[in-house]
Amino acid sequence: MKYTCSVCGSEFLRWAGRCPSCGEWGTLEESKEVPKPKDSKIKAEPANYKKLLDEKEKFSSSINRISTEISEFDRVLGGGFIEGEVILVSGEPGVGKSTLLLQVALNLAKKEKVLYIAGEESPSQLYTRVDRLTSKKDSFGKKMKENLLVTDEIDVDRLESLISDNGFGLVIADSIQSLTSENARGYSGSIGQVRISGAILTRVAKETKTPILMVGQINKGGNIAGPKVLEHIVDCVLYFEGGEFNQYRILRGMKNRFGSTNEIGVFEMTSFGLKEVGNPSLVFLDNANKSSGSAIGAVLQGSRVVFVEVQALVVEREHEGGPLRRVANGIKKPRLDMLCAVLSRRGNVFLGDKDVFVNVVGGLTVNNPAIDLAICAAIKSAVKDCVLDRDTIYFGEVGLTGEVRGSWGVDSVLSEASRVGYKNAIVGRSKAKKVGELVVKKVSKLKSL
């Protein structure tokens, strides 16, 4: 005899009013284990197998990308959908996940049957959003009206039969936390329900070769709600970033079995939905002023080079006590702590009595260490109160010993910088060559910055 939590799925030998694992009240339910008879001699039939190399030609000839007609979305996916691909899209509430997927549905409905599973909205609410996304110039053709289908069914077992019996070109489940199955205990959104619902949709996608887009809610910690196994079984995990008061949204690939995870897609939220931003550098460098504490850094996102403005504010303490403040917006705080320590010890910029604030303009989150040199240049500029040249970019990784290393993709960065019109580039140690009229300066130590 054991007790299973209907929310987190944890198992215990004793009953308790509150689950020791997830902290929910009244969720432990009694369950019985059915042991396998010891004298059972029934042998299962052996599984089938095939030669892997025989499938190479079949797979290469059958692979086909389905474009969403949204180039920024296709870029992150690796060129578009693949038959039978399962994609999980997550992000903060209100960031625009449903809006983006509905725009994809409208585009594909022009030529394919699209099923929209409205688990969180009624069909009338969905129509209101469609009416808002389409301008007066847009006209719904007869084919689009016939191909764009919606259901408010949340029983995943019945949805499996619906998808299997009809040839849909795309299925959108909004959201996976709203679906339930009779094969799992707990309410909709619990770990058990999310696990079985995700597994059923993944299986039917592979069997029918139907691409399925699933919206995944996030918890208060910023992670995708539900079991981690949900992220493992899907083919692609996309995260939609953007603050509530930021008009720009960034679609980032966290996992992609059929493409790169370094690509990003940039969108602008408007009254008519999400609009693509073809040149993100114009967004992240918008209204860049000539003032101290500002430097232009380069970030390589897959095949795209993005130039961003890094701002730094350094405040010297006089009588205020307490620990020093290191505030990072757009980069990880441990990275800022490390760079401040290296600047104090190796860069001749003492920060032991100063508060440091760093911000990446535009709401972009940068994890690439090649932005290190731009951060150090902005902090040093703020301390010295000197204005850096706006025609100069910084690209390089800073180590603990104060050395500046060249990062991967420096040639692509220099080519793009020359094309855009920058005059100078300060990079780390590398074999970078001069490109056009761009003057390249290589620095090996942070003190020579």
C-alpha positions as CSV (number, residue, x, y, z in Angstrom):
1,M,0.0,0.0,0.0
2,K,1.3,3.5,-0.9
3,Y,0.1,7.0,-1.3
4,T,0.7,9.1,-4.4
5,C,0.5,12.9,-4.7
6,S,-1.9,13.9,-7.4
7,V,0.0,17.1,-8.1
8,C,3.7,16.2,-8.1
9,G,3.4,12.4,-8.4
10,S,5.7,11.7,-5.4
11,E,5.0,8.4,-3.6
12,F,5.0,7.8,0.2
13,L,4.4,4.9,2.5
14,R,2.3,6.9,4.9
15,W,-0.6,9.3,4.4
16,A,-0.2,12.9,5.4
17,G,-2.4,15.9,5.1
18,R,0.2,17.9,3.3
19,C,2.6,16.5,0.6
20,P,6.2,16.7,1.9
21,S,7.5,17.1,-1.6
22,C,5.4,19.9,-3.2
23,G,3.6,21.3,-0.1
24,E,0.1,21.0,-1.4
25,W,-2.7,20.0,1.0
26,G,-5.1,17.1,0.6
27,T,-3.4,15.6,-2.5
28,L,-2.2,12.2,-1.2
29,E,-4.3,9.4,-2.6
30,E,-4.2,5.7,-1.8
31,S,-2.9,3.5,-4.6
32,K,-2.3,-0.2,-4.9
33,E,0.5,-1.9,-6.6
34,V,-0.3,-4.9,-8.7
35,P,2.7,-7.3,-8.5
36,K,3.7,-9.4,-11.5
37,P,3.1,-13.1,-10.9
38,K,6.3,-14.9,-10.1
39,D,5.3,-18.0,-12.0
40,S,4.5,-16.1,-15.2
41,K,6.4,-17.6,-18.1
42,I,4.8,-15.6,-20.9
43,K,7.5,-14.3,-23.1
44,A,7.0,-11.1,-25.0
45,E,7.5,-11.0,-28.8
46,P,10.9,-9.6,-29.8
47,A,11.0,-6.0,-31.0
48,N,11.6,-5.2,-34.6
49,Y,14.8,-3.5,-35.8
50,K,16.3,-2.2,-39.0
51,K,19.7,-1.0,-40.3
52,L,20.3,2.6,-39.6
53,L,22.2,3.4,-42.7
54,D,19.3,2.1,-44.8
55,E,17.2,4.9,-43.4
56,K,19.7,7.7,-44.4
57,E,18.5,8.0,-48.0
58,K,14.8,7.7,-47.0
59,F,15.1,10.4,-44.4
60,S,17.2,12.8,-46.5
61,S,14.7,12.6,-49.3
62,S,11.6,12.9,-47.2
63,I,12.6,15.9,-45.0
64,N,10.5,18.9,-45.9
65,R,10.4,22.3,-44.2
66,I,7.0,23.9,-43.8
67,S,7.4,27.7,-43.7
68,T,5.3,29.8,-41.2
69,E,5.6,32.8,-43.5
70,I,7.2,34.6,-40.5
71,S,10.9,34.8,-41.3
72,E,12.0,35.5,-37.7
73,F,10.1,32.4,-36.5
74,D,11.5,30.3,-39.4
75,R,15.0,31.5,-38.5
76,V,14.7,30.2,-34.9
77,L,13.2,26.9,-36.0
78,G,16.0,26.3,-38.6
79,G,13.9,27.0,-41.7
80,G,10.4,26.1,-40.7
81,F,8.5,23.1,-39.3
82,I,9.3,19.5,-40.0
83,E,6.6,16.8,-40.3
84,G,5.8,15.3,-36.9
85,E,7.8,17.9,-35.0
86,V,6.6,18.8,-31.5
87,I,7.4,22.4,-30.4
88,L,7.0,23.8,-26.9
89,V,6.6,27.6,-26.7
90,S,6.9,29.2,-23.2
91,G,7.2,32.6,-21.7
92,E,5.8,35.1,-19.2
93,P,2.0,35.6,-19.1
94,G,1.0,38.3,-21.5
95,V,4.2,38.3,-23.5
96,G,2.4,37.3,-26.7
97,K,2.7,33.5,-27.1
98,S,-0.9,33.0,-28.1
99,T,-0.7,36.0,-30.4
100,L,2.3,34.7,-32.2
101,L,0.9,31.2,-32.7
102,L,-2.4,32.6,-33.9
103,Q,-0.6,34.6,-36.5
104,V,1.2,31.4,-37.6
105,A,-2.2,29.6,-37.8
106,L,-3.6,32.4,-40.0
107,N,-0.7,32.1,-42.4
108,L,-0.8,28.3,-42.7
109,A,-4.6,28.2,-43.0
110,K,-4.2,29.7,-46.5
111,K,-3.1,26.3,-47.7
112,E,-3.4,23.8,-44.9
113,K,-6.0,22.6,-42.4
114,V,-5.0,24.1,-39.0
115,L,-6.6,23.0,-35.7
116,Y,-6.4,25.4,-32.7
117,I,-7.1,23.8,-29.4
118,A,-8.5,26.7,-27.2
119,G,-8.1,25.2,-23.8
120,E,-7.9,28.6,-22.0
121,E,-10.2,30.7,-24.1
122,S,-13.6,30.3,-25.7
123,P,-13.9,30.3,-29.5
124,S,-15.6,33.7,-29.3
125,Q,-12.6,35.1,-27.4
126,L,-10.3,33.6,-30.0
127,Y,-12.3,35.3,-32.8
128,T,-12.0,38.6,-31.1
129,R,-8.2,38.3,-31.2
130,V,-8.3,37.2,-34.9
131,D,-10.4,40.3,-35.7
132,R,-7.8,42.5,-33.9
133,L,-4.8,40.8,-35.7
134,T,-6.3,41.3,-39.2
135,S,-6.5,44.8,-40.6
136,K,-9.2,46.1,-42.8
137,K,-7.1,45.4,-45.9
138,D,-6.9,41.7,-45.1
139,S,-9.6,39.6,-46.5
140,F,-10.5,36.0,-45.4
141,G,-10.5,33.8,-48.4
142,K,-12.9,30.9,-48.6
143,K,-10.1,28.4,-48.2
144,M,-8.8,30.1,-45.0
145,K,-12.3,30.1,-43.5
146,E,-12.6,26.4,-44.2
147,N,-9.1,25.5,-43.0
148,L,-8.9,27.4,-39.7
149,L,-10.7,25.1,-37.2
150,V,-11.1,25.5,-33.5
151,T,-12.1,23.3,-30.6
152,D,-12.5,23.9,-26.9
153,E,-12.2,20.2,-26.0
154,I,-9.6,19.6,-23.3
155,D,-9.8,15.8,-23.1
156,V,-6.5,14.7,-24.7
157,D,-7.8,11.2,-25.4
158,R,-10.6,12.6,-27.6
159,L,-8.2,15.1,-29.2
160,E,-5.9,12.2,-30.1
161,S,-8.7,10.5,-32.0
162,L,-9.6,13.9,-33.7
163,I,-6.0,14.4,-34.9
164,S,-5.6,10.8,-36.0
165,D,-8.9,10.8,-38.0
166,N,-8.3,14.1,-39.8
167,G,-5.3,15.2,-41.8
168,F,-4.2,18.5,-40.2
169,G,-1.3,20.5,-41.5
170,L,-0.7,22.0,-38.0
171,V,-2.1,21.6,-34.5
172,I,-1.8,24.3,-31.8
173,A,-2.5,23.3,-28.2
174,D,-3.0,26.4,-26.0
175,S,-2.0,25.4,-23.4
176,I,-0.7,22.0,-22.5
177,Q,-1.5,22.7,-18.8
178,S,-5.2,23.0,-19.7
179,L,-5.5,19.4,-21.1
180,T,-6.6,16.4,-19.0
181,S,-6.6,12.6,-19.5
182,E,-8.6,9.9,-17.7
183,N,-5.4,7.9,-17.6
184,A,-3.8,10.3,-15.0
185,R,-4.9,11.4,-11.6
186,G,-5.1,15.0,-10.5
187,Y,-6.5,18.2,-11.9
188,S,-5.5,19.9,-15.1
189,G,-2.1,21.5,-14.8
190,S,-0.8,18.9,-12.3
191,I,2.4,17.1,-13.1
192,G,0.7,13.8,-13.8
193,Q,-1.8,15.4,-16.2
194,V,0.9,17.4,-18.0
195,R,3.1,14.4,-18.4
196,I,0.5,12.1,-19.9
197,S,-1.0,14.9,-22.1
198,G,2.4,15.8,-23.5
199,A,3.2,12.1,-24.2
200,I,-0.1,11.5,-26.0
201,L,0.3,14.6,-28.2
202,T,3.9,13.6,-29.0
203,R,2.9,10.1,-30.0
204,V,0.1,11.2,-32.2
205,A,2.4,13.8,-33.9
206,K,4.9,11.1,-34.8
207,E,2.3,8.6,-36.0
208,T,0.4,11.1,-38.2
209,K,3.5,13.3,-39.1
210,T,1.5,16.4,-37.9
211,P,3.5,19.3,-36.5
212,I,2.2,20.2,-33.1
213,L,2.8,23.5,-31.3
214,M,2.2,23.5,-27.5
215,V,2.0,26.5,-25.3
216,G,3.7,25.9,-21.9
217,Q,3.0,28.1,-18.9
218,I,5.8,29.0,-16.5
219,N,6.0,28.9,-12.7
220,K,7.0,31.7,-10.4
221,G,10.7,30.7,-10.7
222,G,10.6,31.4,-14.5
223,N,10.8,27.7,-15.5
224,I,8.3,25.8,-17.6
225,A,5.6,24.5,-15.3
226,G,5.1,20.7,-15.2
227,P,7.6,17.8,-15.2
228,K,11.0,18.2,-16.7
229,V,10.3,15.2,-18.9
230,L,8.0,17.4,-21.0
231,E,11.0,19.3,-22.2
232,H,12.9,16.1,-23.0
233,I,10.2,14.4,-25.1
234,V,9.5,17.4,-27.4
235,D,11.8,18.2,-30.4
236,C,12.1,22.0,-29.8
237,V,11.7,24.3,-26.9
238,L,11.3,28.0,-27.6
239,Y,11.2,30.8,-25.0
240,F,9.5,34.1,-25.6
241,E,11.1,36.9,-23.7
242,G,10.0,40.5,-23.2
243,G,9.0,42.7,-20.3
244,E,5.4,43.9,-19.7
245,F,6.4,47.5,-20.5
246,N,8.8,46.6,-23.3
247,Q,7.4,46.7,-26.8
248,Y,10.0,44.3,-28.2
249,R,9.9,40.5,-27.9
250,I,12.7,38.0,-28.4
251,L,12.1,34.4,-29.4
252,R,15.0,32.2,-28.3
253,G,15.6,28.5,-29.0
254,M,16.5,26.6,-25.8
255,K,16.5,23.2,-27.5
256,N,16.2,22.2,-31.2
257,R,16.8,18.8,-32.6
258,F,16.5,20.0,-36.2
259,G,18.3,23.4,-36.0
260,S,20.6,25.7,-34.0
261,T,19.8,26.9,-30.5
262,N,21.9,30.1,-31.1
263,E,19.4,31.9,-33.3
264,I,17.0,34.5,-32.0
265,G,13.9,36.2,-33.5
266,V,13.0,39.8,-32.7
267,F,9.5,41.1,-32.8
268,E,7.7,44.3,-32.0
269,M,4.3,44.2,-30.3
270,T,1.8,46.5,-32.0
271,S,-1.9,46.9,-31.9
272,F,-2.2,44.6,-34.9
273,G,-0.1,41.8,-33.4
274,L,3.6,41.0,-33.6
275,K,5.7,42.7,-36.3
276,E,9.0,41.3,-37.4
277,V,12.2,43.3,-36.8
278,G,14.6,42.6,-39.6
279,N,17.6,44.5,-38.2
280,P,17.7,44.2,-34.4
281,S,20.7,46.4,-34.0
282,L,18.6,49.4,-34.9
283,V,16.4,48.5,-31.9
284,F,19.1,47.9,-29.4
285,L,21.0,51.0,-30.5
286,D,18.0,53.3,-30.7
287,N,18.6,56.8,-29.5
288,A,22.1,56.0,-28.3
289,N,23.5,59.2,-26.8
290,K,27.1,60.3,-26.4
291,S,27.8,60.1,-22.7
292,S,30.2,58.4,-20.4
293,G,29.5,54.9,-19.2
294,S,28.3,53.7,-22.6
295,A,29.9,51.2,-25.1
296,I,28.8,49.3,-28.2
297,G,29.3,45.6,-28.0
298,A,28.8,42.9,-30.6
299,V,26.9,39.6,-30.0
300,L,26.8,36.7,-32.3
301,Q,23.4,35.0,-32.3
302,G,23.7,32.0,-34.7
303,S,24.2,33.5,-38.1
304,R,23.2,37.0,-37.0
305,V,25.4,39.7,-35.6
306,V,23.7,42.0,-33.2
307,F,25.2,45.3,-31.9
308,V,23.9,46.3,-28.5
309,E,24.6,49.3,-26.2
310,V,26.0,48.5,-22.8
311,Q,25.4,51.2,-20.2
312,A,27.2,51.4,-16.8
313,L,26.7,53.6,-13.8
314,V,29.4,53.7,-11.0
315,V,28.5,55.4,-7.8
316,E,31.3,56.1,-5.2
317,R,30.3,55.6,-1.6
318,E,31.2,58.2,1.0
319,H,29.5,57.5,4.3
320,E,26.9,54.8,3.4
321,G,27.6,51.4,4.9
322,G,26.4,47.9,4.0
323,P,27.6,45.6,1.2
324,L,28.5,46.9,-2.2
325,R,25.7,46.7,-4.8
326,R,26.2,45.0,-8.2
327,V,23.1,45.2,-10.3
328,A,23.0,43.5,-13.7
329,N,20.2,43.9,-16.2
330,G,20.6,41.8,-19.4
331,I,23.6,39.8,-18.1
332,K,24.1,37.4,-15.3
333,K,25.0,39.0,-12.0
334,P,27.9,36.5,-11.2
335,R,29.5,37.5,-14.5
336,L,29.3,41.2,-13.4
337,D,30.8,40.3,-10.0
338,M,33.7,38.6,-11.7
339,L,34.4,41.4,-14.2
340,C,34.3,44.0,-11.4
341,A,36.9,41.9,-9.5
342,V,39.1,41.6,-12.5
343,L,38.9,45.3,-13.2
344,S,39.9,46.1,-9.7
345,R,42.8,43.7,-9.6
346,R,44.0,43.6,-13.2
347,G,42.5,46.6,-15.0
348,N,43.7,49.5,-12.8
349,V,40.1,50.4,-12.0
350,F,39.4,50.2,-8.3
351,L,35.8,49.3,-7.5
352,G,36.1,48.2,-3.9
353,D,34.2,51.3,-2.6
354,K,31.8,51.8,-5.5
355,D,28.3,50.5,-6.5
356,V,28.2,49.3,-10.1
357,F,25.0,49.1,-12.2
358,V,25.1,47.6,-15.7
359,N,22.3,47.5,-18.3
360,V,22.0,46.1,-21.8
361,V,19.7,48.4,-23.7
362,G,16.6,47.0,-25.4
363,G,15.8,44.2,-23.0
364,L,18.1,41.7,-24.7
365,T,19.5,39.0,-22.4
366,V,23.1,38.2,-23.4
367,N,24.9,35.0,-22.3
368,N,27.7,35.2,-24.7
369,P,31.0,36.0,-22.9
370,A,32.1,38.1,-26.0
371,I,30.2,41.0,-24.4
372,D,32.8,41.1,-21.6
373,L,35.0,43.7,-23.2
374,A,32.1,46.1,-23.9
375,I,31.0,45.8,-20.2
376,C,34.5,46.5,-18.9
377,A,34.9,49.5,-21.4
378,A,31.5,50.9,-20.2
379,I,32.5,50.6,-16.5
380,K,35.9,52.1,-17.0
381,S,34.3,54.9,-19.0
382,A,31.9,55.6,-16.1
383,V,34.7,55.7,-13.6
384,K,37.0,57.9,-15.6
385,D,34.0,60.0,-16.8
386,C,35.2,59.9,-20.4
387,V,33.0,59.5,-23.5
388,L,33.8,56.5,-25.8
389,D,33.6,56.9,-29.5
390,R,30.2,55.8,-30.9
391,D,31.9,54.5,-34.0
392,T,33.9,51.8,-32.1
393,I,32.7,48.4,-31.2
394,Y,34.1,46.0,-28.5
395,F,34.2,42.2,-28.9
396,G,36.2,39.9,-26.6
397,E,36.1,37.6,-23.6
398,V,37.9,38.6,-20.4
399,G,39.6,36.0,-18.2
400,L,40.4,36.0,-14.5
401,T,44.1,36.9,-15.1
402,G,43.1,40.0,-17.0
403,E,43.7,38.6,-20.5
404,V,41.4,39.4,-23.3
405,R,40.6,36.6,-25.7
406,G,39.1,36.6,-29.1
407,S,35.8,34.8,-29.4
408,W,34.4,32.6,-32.0
409,G,32.9,34.4,-35.0
410,V,35.2,37.5,-34.9
411,D,35.5,37.5,-38.7
412,S,31.7,37.7,-39.1
413,V,31.5,40.5,-36.5
414,L,34.2,42.6,-38.3
415,S,32.5,42.1,-41.7
416,E,29.1,43.2,-40.4
417,A,30.7,46.1,-38.5
418,S,32.4,47.3,-41.7
419,R,29.1,46.9,-43.7
420,V,27.1,48.8,-41.1
421,G,29.6,51.7,-41.0
422,Y,31.6,51.4,-37.8
423,K,35.2,52.8,-38.1
424,N,37.0,51.0,-35.3
425,A,36.9,47.6,-33.6
426,I,38.6,46.6,-30.4
427,V,38.9,42.9,-30.1
428,G,40.8,40.3,-28.0
429,R,43.7,38.2,-29.1
430,S,42.8,36.5,-32.4
431,K,43.8,36.1,-36.0
432,A,41.3,38.6,-37.2
433,K,42.1,40.5,-40.4
434,K,41.3,44.0,-41.4
435,V,38.1,44.4,-43.3
436,G,37.6,47.3,-45.6
437,E,38.1,50.7,-43.9
438,L,37.5,49.2,-40.5
439,V,40.5,49.8,-38.1
440,V,41.0,46.7,-35.9
441,K,42.9,47.0,-32.6
442,K,43.8,43.8,-30.8
443,V,44.3,44.0,-27.0
444,S,45.7,41.1,-24.9
445,K,45.5,42.7,-21.5
446,L,42.6,44.5,-19.8
447,K,44.9,47.2,-18.5
448,S,45.6,48.3,-22.1
449,L,41.9,48.9,-22.8
